[in-house]
Amino acid sequence: MKNIKKQLSQKDKEIILNTLKNRIVKNNFGHKGIDWTKVLAKLESNTDKLWSIYQMEETGGEPDIVSIDKKSGLIYFFDCSQESPKGRRSICYDQEALESRKEHKPKTSAMEMAKGMGIEILSEEQYRFLQSLGNFDSKTSSWILTPPSIRKLGGAIFGDWRYGQVFIYHNGAESYYGVRGFRGCIAV
């Protein structure tokens, strides 16, 4: 996703805004009583972030508002698809892990893909918060922002929902699976 002009066509802008409006009305995560006109104004004045949210949608993330910071007014969008976004699976954790693979390399890594999309990978705290809103990743798993101390040793962490609870596991950062992707977030 290098050197991509982070601007949406008018048609794509209308599509993502319509999708978000419908999703926000339908779901009730962090936006009970939200004034769509205020959300719309923020999104329209932050076109680079709207582009990122569009990328989240295009890769299957189903972005939605999960919280609003009352002090700063920031609106937090997380990937809220039931399973790890389809367009972001079968990737290793980061560029270092990708380069370490001798054969059968995936196309990219979670960290590089997130960077190209202009989003951040969910931290463990954010992942647990998302799981408090529903049961996500019951058939898939998602890479989670890994502490440097773990990454330095070659590992990375991921989470899922099994047996009625959230599990956080570890794996070699260079591993990749057809059912593991990553979830992202962005604040507007």
Residue, then its C-alpha position, 0 to 999 in steps of 0.5 A: m500500500k505504498n504511495i497510495k493517495k489517501q483520498l476517496s472518490q465521491k462514490d466511495k465516500e458516500i458508500i462508507l458514510n452510508t454503511l457507517k450510519n446504518r451500522i451505528v443505528k443498528n448496533n449499540f456498542g459505544h454510541k447510544g444516543i450519538d448524534w450522527t450529524k456530529v460523527l459525520a462532521k468529524l469524518e468529513s473534516n478528517t478525510d485521511k481517517l475516513w480513508s482508513i476506515y474505508q480500508m477497514e471496511e474493504t478488508g472485512g473489518e466492519p468498523d464501528i464506534v466502540s467508545i467516545d472520549k468525553k474529555s477529548g471528543l475522540i471517537y474510537f472505531f474498532d473492527c467489529s466483524q464477528e471473525s477476524p477480517k477476511g482480507r487481513r488473514s494469512i499474514c505473519y506479525d511484522q516485517e522482521a518476521l516476514e523477512s525471516r521466513k525462508e520459504h512460503k512467505p505470506k504477502t505481507s505482515a499485520m504491522e505493515m498492513a495496518k501501517g499502510m491502512g493508517i490504523e493501529i493493531l488492537s492492544e491486549e487491553q483494547y482486544r479485551f474491551l472489544q470482547s466485552l461488547g460481544n463474542f468475537d473470533s470464535k472460529t478465528s484469531s487476531w494478532i495483538l500488539t505485542p510487547p517489545s520484550i516478547r517480540k525481542l524473543g521472536g514471539a508475538i501474541f494473538g487472541d480469540w474467544r473459546y469456551g466462553q472466555v477470551f484467550i491470549y496466546h503466543n506464537g512465533a511472529e513468523s507464523y501465519y494461518g488462514v484463520r488468523g488476521f488482525r483487528g485495528c482501531i482508529a480515533v477520529 
